[in-house]
Amino acid sequence: MSIKKDTIRYVANLARIELNSDEEKLFAKQLNDILAYMDKINKLDTGSIEPMSHAVSIGNVFREDSVKESLSNEEALKNSPDKKDKFFKVPKVIE
């Protein structure tokens, strides 16, 4: 498959961009180079390669759960600008 200048103009029109003649030539060459490389890759024998979802293996990144001491209610509320009983008090945002 080869990309011609007509195809470049058509795609540029769809994208609503204006290209001059030099840009059309440049993009046609670049897209043709990409397609040629894809053809080269498609010719490779990949039958013995297993499909993969990641290039490197990924292990479980979670840490083990461990019980730790929590903040007390007083300690959690100590820097609060406004509080009511054992809770943070915030301005009403819904009428």
Helices and strands as residue ranges (DSSP letters): H 5-14, H 21-42, H 73-77, E 83-84, E 87-88
